[in-house]
Amino acid sequence: MELLNENLKIELIVHLNGKMLHDSDLFRFFSLSFLSELTFILKRETFTIEQKIFDEDTFGDRLHYITKGNVVLVHKKSATYIAEVSIESFIGEVSFFTGRRRKASARSKNFTEVLTLYLSEFLDAAKKHSR
């Protein structure tokens, strides 16, 4: 037996994921209707201890929002520690929105859960929304 009917599930997803998007400075200029659409294309991913999330010098085809755990950002070429980020933080946003190569590498420090937004799906949603 299903505990939540489909409409209630949809409302819950939009409320929880939409709040995260709406409350962030990163998405403040997007319309609420577009942010609601984005809530359905976010993918939940889990990373184990010390697992690579992305490497520097790659193009940012994904944006991650940390919902659980910690992520360490490092510059591998210079062996420089940059920062440790935790829940309610975005990583990979600069490359995602600019199309430039990533300036740092990211790895999970512990078991980490993220909501991932893929650039291709973001652009598809933006196209549909602009019609």
Backbone torsions as a table, in degrees:
resi	resn	phi	psi	omega
1	MET	NA	135.1	179.4
2	GLU	-84.7	131.6	-176.6
3	LEU	-78.3	-35.0	-179.8
4	LEU	-116.3	134.8	175.6
5	ASN	-72.7	166.2	-173.0
6	GLU	-60.5	-42.3	180.0
7	ASN	-63.0	-40.4	179.4
8	LEU	-67.9	-38.1	175.8
9	LYS	-59.7	-45.8	-179.5
10	ILE	-62.1	-45.8	179.3
11	GLU	-61.2	-39.6	179.9
12	LEU	-66.3	-44.0	178.2
13	ILE	-61.0	-48.1	-179.2
14	VAL	-62.3	-41.7	-178.6
15	HIS	-64.7	-51.8	-175.7
16	LEU	-69.2	-53.3	-178.6
17	ASN	-73.5	-35.7	178.8
18	GLY	-65.1	-37.5	178.5
19	LYS	-62.9	-42.3	179.0
20	MET	-60.4	-45.5	-179.7
21	LEU	-68.7	-46.3	-176.7
22	HIS	-64.9	-34.9	-177.3
23	ASP	-80.1	-8.4	-177.3
24	SER	-90.4	144.8	175.8
25	ASP	-63.0	-29.8	-176.6
26	LEU	-61.4	-34.7	-175.2
27	PHE	-112.6	13.2	-172.7
28	ARG	-64.8	-22.1	-177.7
29	PHE	-92.9	-0.7	177.9
30	PHE	-89.2	150.1	-179.3
31	SER	-70.7	155.8	178.6
32	LEU	-62.0	-37.3	-179.7
33	SER	-66.2	-38.3	177.5
34	PHE	-67.8	-42.7	178.3
35	LEU	-61.7	-36.6	176.9
36	SER	-62.0	-40.7	177.2
37	GLU	-62.7	-40.8	-178.7
38	LEU	-62.3	-30.2	-177.3
39	THR	-59.5	-25.4	-177.5
40	PHE	-87.0	-10.9	-179.2
41	ILE	-108.0	-0.4	174.5
42	LEU	-69.1	136.9	179.7
43	LYS	-112.7	132.4	176.9
44	ARG	-84.0	128.2	178.5
45	GLU	-130.0	149.0	178.2
46	THR	-122.3	135.3	178.1
47	PHE	-119.0	140.4	179.4
48	THR	-85.1	177.6	-178.6
49	ILE	-58.5	129.3	177.6
50	GLU	64.2	20.6	179.9
51	GLN	-82.9	138.7	178.3
52	LYS	-68.1	133.6	174.1
53	ILE	-100.3	-47.1	170.7
54	PHE	-158.2	161.1	-179.2
55	ASP	-109.0	149.5	173.4
56	GLU	-63.6	158.9	-179.7
57	ASP	69.4	8.7	173.3
58	THR	-100.8	159.8	177.3
59	PHE	-82.7	142.1	-174.2
60	GLY	-84.0	86.6	177.8
61	ASP	-91.2	3.8	-180.0
62	ARG	-142.8	144.9	175.1
63	LEU	-120.3	134.8	-176.4
64	HIS	-119.2	139.3	174.2
65	TYR	-117.0	120.1	-175.3
66	ILE	-79.3	123.0	178.2
67	THR	-107.3	-17.0	-179.9
68	LYS	-159.3	135.8	176.1
69	GLY	97.7	-166.8	-177.2
70	ASN	-136.1	148.4	179.3
71	VAL	-126.6	135.6	178.1
72	VAL	-103.0	130.6	176.3
73	LEU	-105.1	128.5	-178.9
74	VAL	-137.1	154.6	171.5
75	HIS	-104.4	104.1	-173.6
76	LYS	-64.8	-40.8	-176.0
77	LYS	-58.5	-37.9	-179.8
78	SER	-103.3	3.5	-178.2
79	ALA	53.3	45.2	-177.0
80	THR	-109.8	128.3	172.7
81	TYR	-75.8	131.1	-179.3
82	ILE	-102.7	-56.3	-177.2
83	ALA	-169.0	164.2	169.8
84	GLU	-117.1	126.7	-179.9
85	VAL	-116.7	153.3	-176.2
86	SER	-134.0	-160.8	-171.9
87	ILE	-52.4	150.4	-179.3
88	GLU	65.5	29.5	176.9
89	SER	-122.9	145.9	173.2
90	PHE	-95.1	145.9	170.3
91	ILE	-131.9	145.3	179.0
92	GLY	85.5	10.9	-173.6
93	GLU	-72.1	-34.7	-176.8
94	VAL	-64.9	-50.3	179.8
95	SER	-65.6	-37.6	-179.9
96	PHE	-58.0	-46.5	-174.8
97	PHE	-89.7	-20.0	-177.9
98	THR	-101.8	-21.5	-176.9
99	GLY	80.9	5.5	178.6
100	ARG	-86.3	163.5	178.3
101	ARG	-68.3	150.8	179.0
102	ARG	-66.6	142.3	-179.8
103	LYS	-94.8	-8.8	-177.9
104	ALA	-144.9	165.3	173.0
105	SER	-105.5	150.8	179.8
106	ALA	-127.2	136.6	175.1
107	ARG	-140.1	151.0	179.3
108	SER	-75.1	139.8	177.6
109	LYS	-86.0	-34.6	-179.9
110	ASN	-141.7	-167.4	176.5
111	PHE	-64.2	122.4	-172.3
112	THR	-128.8	135.3	174.8
113	GLU	-114.4	139.0	178.7
114	VAL	-135.3	157.6	166.8
115	LEU	-103.0	124.8	-175.1
116	THR	-109.5	134.2	174.7
117	LEU	-113.4	119.4	179.3
118	TYR	-87.1	136.3	-176.0
119	LEU	-57.6	-44.2	-178.4
120	SER	-60.8	-40.5	179.1
121	GLU	-71.7	-36.1	176.0
122	PHE	-61.3	-46.3	-179.6
123	LEU	-66.8	-38.5	175.9
124	ASP	-60.9	-44.3	179.0
125	ALA	-64.0	-39.5	179.7
126	ALA	-64.8	-40.2	177.7
127	LYS	-62.4	-47.4	-179.5
128	LYS	-62.4	-40.5	-176.0
129	HIS	-69.9	-28.9	-176.4
130	SER	-81.6	-8.7	-179.1
131	ARG	-73.5	NA	NA
